[in-house]
């Protein structure tokens, strides 16, 4: 993260976009957040019912600073839309987290306060932290990290696909996805691999330097953009127990069809994906005391 910034002269002209899931799951927290925001700013309230309406509200906000009331999916949807509009760098985004705890893990890991009142006050009077962003070669965005292969979804939230790839929303679809991951991701190691352990046939490159090729089985690859220095941390775990850590601006994973998880979203199968770090690409409102730490 870079040094904190003030939200700007228009910081108290807000567009408050309330995700429909938040309205259904915790209307009381939504009401409290609205009251706090209306008391401290000139807030225009938007109540989209579909992803398309959500996107239009953000795209037509004018000079108003966006505040999203919702969970991790709402945060990701907002960042992705601002990125598509090429307005992410100029926006100071705030989130008031509303939802079950498992659906808010990403937001809290980024520094968003817990609780509607604290988060709404941060949206009004907090400081802007600039954060790195991972952008893939299909113009998708990643706020936290990438896991290849995609690990099984945590019980209770954050599952499914939101974005490229098929949409999985039900419990049956989640279990179908897990079974599919087992079938498509776990491949036998080549002869001579230590212990005959299973592994993925993947080619992993960091800034053009080959880390692993298809003839060396890999158990997992993770890419995280949270260093705040314009570099991603790349961790490769092999089927034989070796762990390699490097930092790079761009990471490419390729090979037979594989799936991956970016933040809370499942993607794939794909045969190649490149993630590139964009330094200080977006701003998130966090408590001023935390920003100064």
SERO-4910 file (N, C-alpha, C, O; in steps of 0.05 Angstrom, whole numbers):
BEGIN
 pado doro    nc1    nc2    nc3   cac1   cac2   cac3    cc1    cc2    cc3    oc1    oc2    oc3
  Unk    A     17    -24      0      0      0      0     17     25      0     39     26     11
  Unk    A      7     45    -13     22     71    -12     11     87     11     -6     79     26
  Unk    A     22    112     13     13    130     34    -17    136     31    -27    136      8
  Unk    A    -30    142     53    -58    148     51    -62    175     38    -45    193     40
  Unk    A    -86    178     26    -93    203     13   -120    212     23   -136    196     31
  Unk    A   -125    238     24   -152    248     30   -171    240      7   -162    237    -16
  Unk    A   -197    238     12   -215    230     -9   -220    251    -30   -232    244    -51
  Unk    A   -212    276    -27   -216    296    -47   -238    315    -40   -253    311    -21
  Unk    A   -240    337    -56   -259    358    -51   -288    348    -53   -306    359    -40
  Unk    A   -293    328    -70   -320    318    -74   -326    295    -56   -345    280    -61
  Unk    A   -310    290    -35   -312    267    -19   -339    264     -5   -347    242      2
  Unk    A   -354    286     -1   -380    284     12   -403    287     -7   -426    292      1
  Unk    A   -397    283    -33   -418    279    -53   -417    250    -60   -400    241    -75
  Unk    A   -436    234    -50   -434    205    -51   -455    193    -69   -478    203    -70
  Unk    A   -448    171    -82   -468    153    -94   -467    128    -77   -447    114    -77
  Unk    A   -489    122    -64   -491     98    -47   -506     76    -62   -530     79    -67
  Unk    A   -492     56    -70   -504     34    -85   -508     10    -66   -489      0    -55
  Unk    A   -533      3    -62   -540    -18    -43   -546    -44    -58   -565    -46    -73
  Unk    A   -529    -63    -54   -531    -89    -68   -557   -103    -59   -564   -102    -36
  Unk    A   -572   -115    -78   -597   -127    -71   -594   -150    -51   -613   -155    -35
  Unk    A   -572   -165    -51   -568   -186    -32   -567   -175     -4   -578   -187     15
  Unk    A   -554   -152      0   -552   -139     26   -580   -131     35   -586   -134     59
  Unk    A   -596   -121     17   -623   -112     25   -640   -136     34   -656   -133     52
  Unk    A   -635   -158     22   -651   -182     29   -642   -195     55   -658   -205     71
  Unk    A   -615   -195     59   -604   -211     82   -603   -195    108   -605   -207    129
  Unk    A   -599   -169    107   -596   -154    132   -605   -125    127   -589   -106    126
  Unk    A   -631   -122    125   -643    -96    120   -637    -76    142   -635    -52    137
  Unk    A   -635    -85    167   -630    -67    189   -602    -54    187   -600    -30    191
  Unk    A   -582    -70    181   -555    -59    177   -554    -39    154   -541    -19    155
  Unk    A   -569    -45    133   -570    -27    110   -583     -1    118   -573     21    111
  Unk    A   -605     -2    134   -618     22    143   -599     39    160   -598     64    157
  Unk    A   -585     26    178   -566     41    196   -544     54    179   -538     78    184
  Unk    A   -533     40    160   -512     51    143   -523     75    127   -509     96    125
  Unk    A   -547     73    116   -559     95    102   -562    120    120   -556    142    111
  Unk    A   -571    116    144   -575    138    163   -549    152    169   -548    177    168
  Unk    A   -528    137    174   -502    149    179   -492    165    155   -482    187    158
  Unk    A   -494    153    131   -484    166    107   -500    191    101   -489    211     93
  Unk    A   -526    189    103   -543    213     97   -538    235    117   -541    259    110
  Unk    A   -532    229    142   -527    249    162   -500    264    157   -497    287    166
  Unk    A   -481    251    144   -455    263    140   -448    272    112   -426    282    108
  Unk    A   -466    268     93   -459    274     65   -484    278     49   -506    272     57
  Unk    A   -480    290     25   -501    291      5   -501    265    -10   -484    261    -28
  Unk    A   -518    247     -3   -517    220    -13   -541    214    -32   -564    219    -25
  Unk    A   -534    205    -56   -555    196    -74   -556    165    -71   -535    152    -73
  Unk    A   -579    154    -66   -583    126    -61   -591    112    -86   -610    120   -100
  Unk    A   -578     90    -93   -585     73   -116   -592     45   -106   -577     34    -89
  Unk    A   -614     34   -116   -623      8   -107   -625    -10   -132   -647    -17   -140
  Unk    A   -603    -19   -143   -604    -36   -167   -615    -64   -160   -610    -74   -138
  Unk    A   -629    -76   -178   -639   -103   -175   -624   -123   -191   -628   -147   -186
  Unk    A   -608   -114   -210   -594   -133   -228   -565   -124   -230   -559   -100   -225
  Unk    A   -546   -141   -239   -519   -133   -244   -517   -110   -265   -500    -93   -263
  Unk    A   -535   -110   -284   -535    -89   -305   -542    -62   -293   -530    -42   -299
  Unk    A   -562    -62   -275   -569    -37   -262   -547    -28   -243   -542     -4   -241
  Unk    A   -534    -46   -230   -511    -40   -212   -489    -26   -229   -479     -6   -220
  Unk    A   -483    -37   -252   -462    -26   -269   -470      2   -279   -453     20   -280
  Unk    A   -495      5   -287   -504     31   -298   -502     53   -276   -495     75   -281
  Unk    A   -510     45   -252   -509     65   -230   -480     75   -226   -476     99   -223
  Unk    A   -461     58   -226   -433     66   -223   -423     82   -246   -409    103   -243
  Unk    A   -430     74   -270   -421     88   -294   -432    116   -297   -420    133   -310
  Unk    A   -456    120   -285   -469    146   -288   -468    163   -262   -484    181   -258
  Unk    A   -448    158   -245   -447    171   -219   -437    200   -221   -440    215   -202
  Unk    A   -425    208   -244   -414    235   -246   -391    239   -228   -372    222   -227
  Unk    A   -391    261   -212   -368    266   -194   -372    255   -166   -356    259   -149
  Unk    A   -394    241   -162   -400    230   -136   -381    206   -130   -375    190   -147
  Unk    A   -372    205   -105   -354    183    -97   -371    159    -90   -391    161    -76
  Unk    A   -363    135   -101   -380    111    -97   -377     98    -70   -354     94    -60
  Unk    A   -399     91    -57   -400     76    -33   -418     52    -38   -441     55    -46
  Unk    A   -408     28    -35   -423      4    -39   -430     -9    -13   -413    -12      5
  Unk    A   -456    -16     -9   -465    -31     14   -470    -59      5   -488    -64    -11
  Unk    A   -454    -78     15   -457   -105      6   -433   -122     16   -419   -115     34
  Unk    A   -429   -145      2   -409   -164     11   -386   -164     -9   -383   -146    -25
  Unk    A   -369   -185     -7   -345   -186    -24   -352   -186    -54   -338   -174    -70
  Unk    A   -374   -199    -61   -382   -200    -89   -389   -172    -99   -382   -164   -121
  Unk    A   -402   -156    -82   -409   -129    -90   -384   -112    -93   -382    -96   -112
  Unk    A   -365   -116    -75   -339   -101    -77   -325   -108   -104   -316    -91   -118
  Unk    A   -323   -134   -110   -310   -143   -134   -325   -132   -159   -313   -124   -178
  Unk    A   -352   -133   -158   -367   -123   -181   -362    -93   -185   -360    -84   -208
  Unk    A   -360    -78   -163   -355    -49   -166   -327    -44   -177   -324    -27   -195
  Unk    A   -307    -57   -167   -280    -53   -177   -278    -61   -206   -266    -46   -222
  Unk    A   -290    -83   -214   -289    -92   -241   -303    -72   -260   -293    -67   -282
  Unk    A   -326    -61   -251   -340    -41   -268   -323    -16   -271   -321     -5   -293
  Unk    A   -312     -6   -249   -296     19   -251   -271     14   -269   -262     31   -283
  Unk    A   -260    -11   -267   -238    -18   -285   -246    -18   -314   -232     -7   -331
  Unk    A   -269    -30   -320   -279    -30   -348   -284     -2   -358   -279      4   -381
  Unk    A   -293     16   -340   -299     43   -348   -273     60   -349   -274     84   -357
  Unk    A   -250     48   -342   -224     62   -340   -225     86   -322   -214    107   -327
  Unk    A   -240     82   -299   -243    103   -280   -234     94   -252   -237    109   -232
  Unk    A   -222     71   -251   -214     60   -225   -193     76   -211   -194     81   -187
  Unk    A   -173     86   -227   -151    100   -215   -160    127   -203   -147    137   -185
  Unk    A   -182    138   -213   -191    164   -203   -213    162   -182   -223    183   -173
  Unk    A   -220    138   -175   -242    134   -156   -232    125   -129   -214    109   -127
  Unk    A   -244    136   -108   -238    127    -81   -263    111    -72   -283    123    -64
  Unk    A   -261     85    -73   -284     68    -68   -286     62    -38   -266     57    -24
  Unk    A   -311     62    -28   -316     54      0   -336     31      0   -353     29    -17
  Unk    A   -333     13     20   -351     -9     23   -362     -9     52   -346     -7     71
  Unk    A   -388    -12     54   -400    -18     80   -407    -48     79   -426    -56     65
  Unk    A   -393    -64     95   -397    -93     92   -423   -103    105   -427    -99    129
  Unk    A   -440   -115     89   -465   -127     99   -467   -155     88   -467   -158     63
  Unk    A   -469   -175    105   -472   -202     96   -461   -221    118   -452   -212    139
  Unk    A   -463   -247    112   -453   -267    131   -423   -265    132   -410   -258    112
  Unk    A   -411   -271    155   -381   -269    158   -365   -282    135   -345   -270    126
  Unk    A   -372   -306    126   -356   -318    105   -356   -302     79   -338   -305     63
  Unk    A   -376   -286     75   -378   -270     50   -364   -243     52   -365   -227     33
  Unk    A   -351   -238     75   -338   -212     79   -308   -215     85   -295   -196     92
  Unk    A   -297   -239     81   -269   -243     88   -250   -226     71   -231   -215     82
  Unk    A   -255   -224     46   -238   -208     28   -238   -179     37   -217   -166     40
  Unk    A   -262   -168     41   -264   -140     49   -249   -134     75   -235   -114     76
  Unk    A   -253   -151     95   -239   -147    120   -209   -150    117   -194   -136    131
  Unk    A   -200   -168    100   -171   -171     96   -159   -147     83   -135   -142     86
  Unk    A   -175   -131     69   -165   -107     56   -166    -83     75   -157    -61     67
  Unk    A   -177    -86     99   -177    -64    118   -204    -51    122   -206    -31    137
  Unk    A   -226    -61    109   -252    -50    114   -261    -57    142   -259    -80    150
  Unk    A   -271    -37    157   -280    -43    185   -303    -62    186   -319    -65    168
  Unk    A   -305    -76    209   -328    -93    214   -350    -76    226   -346    -58    243
  Unk    A   -375    -80    217   -397    -66    228   -406    -43    210   -389    -29    199
  Unk    A   -432    -40    208   -443    -20    189   -436      9    198   -430     25    181
  Unk    A   -438     14    224   -433     42    233   -404     50    228   -398     71    217
  Unk    A   -385     33    237   -357     39    234   -349     42    205   -334     60    197
  Unk    A   -360     24    188   -353     26    159   -365     50    146   -353     62    129
  Unk    A   -390     57    154   -403     81    142   -388    106    151   -384    124    134
  Unk    A   -379    107    176   -363    130    184   -336    132    170   -326    153    163
  Unk    A   -325    108    164   -300    107    149   -304    117    120   -287    131    109
  Unk    A   -327    110    109   -334    120     82   -335    151     81   -329    163     61
  Unk    A   -343    162    104   -345    192    105   -319    205    112   -311    225    100
  Unk    A   -304    194    131   -282    208    143   -256    193    143   -236    201    155
  Unk    A   -255    170    129   -230    154    129   -210    166    109   -213    188     99
  Unk    A   -190    150    105   -168    158     86   -167    137     63   -176    115     67
  Unk    A   -156    146     41   -155    128     18   -128    114     18   -107    126     18
  Unk    A   -129     88     17   -105     72     13   -104     63    -16   -123     53    -27
  Unk    A    -81     68    -28    -77     58    -55    -67     29    -54    -49     23    -39
  Unk    A    -79     12    -71    -74    -16    -71    -66    -26    -99    -75    -15   -119
  Unk    A    -49    -46    -99    -42    -58   -125    -66    -75   -134    -83    -82   -119
  Unk    A    -65    -81   -160    -86    -97   -172    -74   -117   -192    -55   -110   -206
  Unk    A    -84   -141   -192    -77   -160   -213    -97   -159   -235   -121   -161   -230
  Unk    A    -88   -156   -260   -105   -156   -283    -97   -178   -301    -74   -181   -308
  Unk    A   -117   -195   -309   -109   -217   -326   -112   -210   -356   -121   -188   -363
  Unk    A   -105   -229   -373   -105   -224   -402   -132   -224   -414   -135   -221   -439
  Unk    A   -153   -229   -398   -181   -225   -408   -193   -200   -396   -218   -196   -397
  Unk    A   -177   -184   -383   -185   -158   -371   -200   -163   -345   -215   -145   -336
  Unk    A   -198   -186   -333   -209   -191   -307   -191   -180   -285   -167   -177   -289
  Unk    A   -203   -173   -262   -187   -162   -240   -187   -180   -216   -206   -195   -211
  Unk    A   -165   -179   -201   -162   -195   -176   -152   -176   -154   -132   -162   -158
  Unk    A   -167   -175   -132   -160   -157   -110   -140   -169    -91   -123   -156    -80
  Unk    A   -143   -195    -86   -127   -209    -66   -107   -228    -78    -84   -223    -79
  Unk    A   -117   -251    -88    -99   -271    -98   -112   -291   -116   -136   -293   -118
  Unk    A    -95   -308   -128   -103   -329   -147    -92   -355   -136    -70   -357   -126
  Unk    A   -109   -376   -137   -101   -403   -130   -105   -422   -153   -127   -424   -164
  Unk    A    -84   -436   -161    -85   -457   -182    -74   -482   -169    -51   -482   -161
  Unk    A    -89   -504   -167   -117   -506   -175   -135   -492   -154   -126   -486   -132
  Unk    A   -160   -488   -162   -179   -476   -143   -184   -494   -120   -192   -517   -125
  Unk    A   -180   -485    -95   -185   -503    -72   -215   -506    -69   -231   -490    -79
  Unk    A   -224   -526    -54   -253   -529    -49   -264   -505    -35   -250   -493    -19
  Unk    A   -289   -497    -42   -300   -473    -29   -304   -477      1   -311   -499     10
  Unk    A   -300   -455     16   -305   -456     45   -334   -460     51   -351   -447     37
  Unk    A   -342   -475     71   -370   -479     77   -383   -452     84   -372   -437    101
  Unk    A   -406   -446     72   -422   -424     82   -420   -399     65   -436   -380     70
  Unk    A   -402   -396     46   -402   -372     31   -379   -369     12   -359   -384     15
  Unk    A   -382   -350     -7   -360   -344    -25   -357   -364    -48   -337   -363    -62
  Unk    A   -376   -382    -52   -372   -402    -72   -383   -392    -99   -395   -370   -100
  Unk    A   -377   -407   -119   -390   -402   -145   -373   -385   -163   -350   -378   -157
  Unk    A   -385   -378   -186   -371   -363   -206   -385   -337   -210   -410   -336   -211
  Unk    A   -370   -316   -213   -382   -289   -218   -364   -276   -239   -343   -266   -232
  Unk    A   -371   -278   -264   -354   -267   -285   -350   -288   -306   -369   -303   -311
  Unk    A   -327   -289   -319   -323   -309   -340   -327   -337   -330   -321   -344   -308
  Unk    A   -339   -353   -348   -343   -381   -341   -372   -385   -333   -387   -366   -329
  Unk    A   -380   -410   -329   -408   -417   -322   -414   -407   -294   -397   -405   -277
  Unk    A   -440   -401   -290   -448   -392   -263   -458   -415   -247   -476   -429   -255
  Unk    A   -446   -418   -223   -455   -438   -204   -465   -424   -179   -450   -409   -166
  Unk    A   -490   -429   -172   -502   -415   -149   -513   -434   -128   -516   -426   -105
  Unk    A   -520   -458   -134   -533   -476   -115   -513   -495   -102   -490   -498   -111
  Unk    A   -523   -509    -81   -506   -528    -67   -498   -551    -86   -475   -559    -86
  Unk    A   -517   -561   -102   -511   -583   -120   -489   -574   -140   -471   -589   -146
  Unk    A   -492   -549   -150   -472   -540   -170   -444   -538   -157   -424   -544   -170
  Unk    A   -443   -530   -131   -417   -528   -118   -404   -555   -116   -381   -558   -122
  Unk    A   -420   -575   -108   -408   -602   -106   -401   -613   -133   -381   -627   -136
  Unk    A   -417   -606   -154   -409   -614   -181   -383   -602   -189   -366   -615   -202
  Unk    A   -379   -577   -181   -354   -563   -187   -331   -577   -173   -310   -581   -186
  Unk    A   -334   -584   -148   -312   -598   -133   -305   -624   -146   -282   -630   -150
  Unk    A   -326   -640   -154   -320   -665   -167   -306   -660   -194   -288   -675   -201
  Unk    A   -314   -639   -208   -301   -633   -234   -272   -625   -230   -255   -633   -246
  Unk    A   -267   -610   -208   -239   -603   -202   -222   -628   -198   -199   -629   -207
  Unk    A   -233   -647   -183   -217   -672   -178   -211   -686   -204   -189   -695   -208
  Unk    A   -231   -687   -222   -227   -701   -247   -208   -687   -266   -192   -700   -279
  Unk    A   -210   -660   -267   -195   -646   -288   -168   -635   -279   -151   -629   -296
  Unk    A   -165   -632   -252   -140   -619   -243   -119   -639   -234    -95   -634   -238
  Unk    A   -127   -661   -223   -107   -680   -212    -99   -699   -234   -115   -715   -244
  Unk    A    -73   -697   -243    -63   -713   -264    -39   -729   -254    -24   -720   -237
  Unk    A    -35   -753   -264    -12   -769   -255     14   -755   -260     18   -742   -280
  Unk    A     33   -758   -241     59   -748   -245     74   -765   -265     68   -789   -268
  Unk    A     94   -754   -279    109   -770   -298    126   -790   -283    131   -787   -259
  Unk    A    135   -812   -298    152   -832   -285    176   -819   -272    189   -801   -283
  Unk    A    182   -828   -248    206   -818   -234    201   -795   -215    219   -786   -202
  Unk    A    175   -786   -214    169   -764   -195    172   -775   -167    165   -798   -162
  Unk    A    181   -758   -148    186   -767   -121    160   -779   -109    139   -766   -108
  Unk    A    162   -805   -100    140   -818    -87    116   -823   -106     96   -833    -97
  Unk    A    119   -817   -132     97   -821   -150     73   -804   -144     51   -811   -150
  Unk    A     78   -780   -131     57   -763   -122     42   -751   -146     55   -745   -166
  Unk    A     16   -747   -144      1   -735   -166      8   -705   -168     18   -693   -148
  Unk    A      5   -693   -191     11   -665   -194     -2   -654   -219    -12   -669   -236
  Unk    A     -1   -628   -222    -11   -615   -246     11   -611   -266     34   -605   -259
  Unk    A      4   -615   -291     24   -611   -312     21   -581   -321      5   -575   -339
  Unk    A     36   -564   -308     34   -535   -314     61   -523   -320     82   -533   -310
  Unk    A     61   -503   -337     84   -487   -342     80   -460   -328     60   -447   -333
  Unk    A     99   -453   -311     97   -428   -295    120   -410   -302    144   -417   -300
  Unk    A    114   -385   -310    134   -365   -318    130   -340   -301    107   -332   -297
  Unk    A    151   -328   -292    150   -303   -277    168   -283   -290    193   -286   -291
  Unk    A    156   -262   -301    171   -242   -316    188   -255   -338    211   -247   -343
  Unk    A    176   -274   -352    189   -288   -374    209   -309   -366    220   -323   -384
  Unk    A    214   -312   -340    233   -333   -331    218   -358   -324    198   -357   -309
  Unk    A    226   -380   -336    212   -406   -331    219   -416   -304    242   -421   -297
  Unk    A    198   -421   -287    201   -432   -261    197   -462   -261    213   -477   -250
  Unk    A    176   -471   -275    170   -500   -277    159   -505   -305    144   -488   -316
  Unk    A    165   -528   -316    154   -536   -341    136   -560   -338    132   -570   -316
  Unk    A    124   -569   -360    104   -590   -360    115   -616   -350    100   -633   -341
  Unk    A    141   -620   -352    152   -646   -344    157   -649   -314    166   -670   -304
  Unk    A    151   -627   -299    155   -628   -270    128   -623   -256    118   -600   -258
  Unk    A    117   -643   -243     90   -639   -232     89   -618   -210    107   -616   -193
  Unk    A     68   -602   -211     63   -580   -192     38   -586   -176     18   -595   -188
  Unk    A     39   -582   -150     15   -586   -133     -2   -562   -133    -27   -564   -133
  Unk    A      9   -538   -131     -7   -513   -130     11   -489   -137     35   -489   -133
  Unk    A     -3   -469   -148     10   -443   -153     -8   -421   -142    -32   -421   -146
  Unk    A      3   -403   -127    -12   -380   -116      2   -355   -125     27   -353   -127
  Unk    A    -14   -335   -130     -5   -308   -138    -20   -288   -122    -44   -288   -122
  Unk    A     -6   -270   -108    -18   -250    -91     -6   -223    -97     18   -220   -102
  Unk    A    -24   -202    -97    -15   -176   -106    -13   -156    -83    -13   -132    -88
  Unk    A    -12   -165    -58    -16   -148    -35      9   -135    -25      9   -123     -3
  Unk    A     32   -138    -39     57   -127    -28     57    -97    -27     71    -85    -11
  Unk    A     41    -83    -44     40    -54    -45     65    -42    -58     69    -18    -57
  Unk    A     81    -59    -71    106    -50    -84    105    -54   -114    126    -53   -128
  Unk    A     82    -60   -125     80    -65   -154     90    -92   -162     96    -96   -186
  Unk    A     93   -110   -143    102   -137   -149     83   -158   -137     72   -154   -116
  Unk    A     79   -180   -151     63   -202   -141     82   -222   -128    104   -227   -138
  Unk    A     72   -235   -107     87   -257    -95     76   -283   -108     52   -288   -108
  Unk    A     95   -298   -119     88   -323   -133     99   -346   -116    123   -347   -110
  Unk    A     82   -365   -109     90   -388    -93     83   -413   -109     59   -417   -116
  Unk    A    102   -430   -114     98   -455   -129    105   -478   -110    127   -479    -99
  Unk    A     85   -496   -106     89   -520    -89     89   -544   -108     70   -548   -123
  Unk    A    110   -559   -107    112   -583   -125    100   -607   -111     97   -608    -87
  Unk    A     94   -627   -128     84   -652   -117    104   -666   -100     97   -683    -83
  Unk    A    130   -660   -103    151   -672    -86    157   -657    -61    175   -665    -46
  Unk    A    141   -635    -55    145   -621    -30    162   -596    -31    165   -583    -11
  Unk    A    173   -590    -54    190   -566    -57    172   -541    -58    150   -541    -70
  Unk    A    181   -519    -46    167   -493    -47    186   -472    -58    208   -469    -48
  Unk    A    177   -458    -79    192   -437    -91    177   -411    -89    153   -410    -96
  Unk    A    190   -389    -79    177   -363    -77    193   -343    -93    217   -341    -90
  Unk    A    179   -328   -110    192   -306   -125    173   -282   -125    149   -285   -119
  Unk    A    183   -259   -133    166   -236   -138    169   -228   -167    190   -230   -179
  Unk    A    147   -219   -179    147   -213   -207    124   -193   -213    105   -190   -198
  Unk    A    127   -179   -236    106   -161   -245     85   -176   -262     62   -167   -263
  Unk    A     93   -198   -275     75   -213   -291     80   -243   -288    103   -252   -286
  Unk    A     58   -258   -286     59   -287   -282     42   -300   -302     19   -293   -306
  Unk    A     53   -321   -315     37   -336   -335     37   -365   -327     57   -377   -321
  Unk    A     13   -377   -326      9   -405   -321     -4   -417   -346    -24   -406   -356
  Unk    A      6   -439   -356     -5   -452   -380     -2   -482   -377     13   -492   -361
  Unk    A    -17   -496   -394    -16   -525   -394    -43   -537   -401    -60   -522   -411
  Unk    A    -47   -563   -396    -73   -575   -401    -95   -560   -385    -89   -547   -365
  Unk    A   -119   -563   -394   -141   -548   -382   -140   -548   -351   -138   -569   -339
  Unk    A   -141   -524   -339   -140   -522   -310   -160   -500   -302   -168   -482   -317
  Unk    A   -169   -503   -277   -187   -484   -265   -171   -469   -243   -151   -478   -233
  Unk    A   -181   -445   -237   -167   -430   -216   -188   -413   -201   -210   -407   -212
  Unk    A   -181   -404   -177   -198   -386   -162   -183   -359   -160   -160   -358   -151
  Unk    A   -197   -338   -168   -188   -311   -165   -206   -297   -144   -229   -293   -149
  Unk    A   -194   -290   -121   -210   -281    -98   -231   -302    -91   -223   -324    -83
  Unk    A   -256   -296    -94   -277   -316    -87   -290   -328   -112   -310   -342   -109
  Unk    A   -279   -324   -135   -292   -332   -160   -277   -355   -173   -252   -355   -175
  Unk    A   -292   -375   -182   -280   -398   -197   -280   -391   -226   -300   -381   -237
  Unk    A   -259   -398   -240   -256   -394   -269   -245   -418   -283   -233   -436   -270
  Unk    A   -250   -420   -309   -239   -441   -325   -260   -461   -333   -284   -458   -328
  Unk    A   -250   -482   -347   -222   -488   -352   -210   -470   -373   -223   -462   -392
  Unk    A   -184   -464   -370   -169   -449   -390   -142   -464   -394   -135   -482   -379
  Unk    A   -129   -456   -416   -103   -468   -421    -80   -449   -417    -56   -457   -416
  Unk    A    -86   -424   -414    -65   -404   -409    -78   -379   -396    -99   -371   -403
  Unk    A    -64   -368   -376    -73   -344   -364    -49   -328   -354    -31   -340   -342
  Unk    A    -48   -302   -360    -27   -285   -350    -39   -264   -332    -59   -251   -339
  Unk    A    -27   -260   -309    -35   -238   -290    -12   -218   -288     11   -225   -285
  Unk    A    -19   -193   -290      0   -171   -289     -7   -152   -267    -31   -145   -263
  Unk    A     13   -144   -251      8   -125   -229      7    -97   -239     24    -88   -255
  Unk    A    -14    -82   -230    -15    -53   -235    -13    -40   -208    -30    -42   -191
  Unk    A      9    -26   -205     16    -14   -179     -3      9   -172    -10     26   -189
  Unk    A    -12     10   -147    -29     32   -137    -53     38   -156    -59     61   -161
  Unk    A    -65     16   -165    -85     19   -186   -112     28   -176   -128     39   -191
  Unk    A   -118     24   -150   -144     32   -140   -142     41   -111   -123     34    -97
  Unk    A   -163     56   -103   -163     67    -76   -186     57    -60   -209     56    -70
  Unk    A   -182     48    -35   -203     39    -17   -202     55      8   -181     60     20
  Unk    A   -226     64     17   -228     79     42   -224     60     66   -238     40     68
  Unk    A   -205     68     83   -200     53    108   -199     73    131   -196     97    126
  Unk    A   -200     64    156   -198     83    178   -172     99    177   -151     88    171
  Unk    A   -173    124    184   -150    141    182   -127    131    200   -104    133    192
  Unk    A   -134    120    223   -113    110    241    -99     87    229    -74     84    232
  Unk    A   -113     69    215   -101     46    202    -84     55    179    -63     44    174
  Unk    A    -94     75    164    -79     85    141    -52     97    150    -32     96    135
  Unk    A    -52    110    174    -27    122    183     -7    103    195     16    110    199
  Unk    A    -17     78    201      1     59    214     23     49    195     39     32    203
***
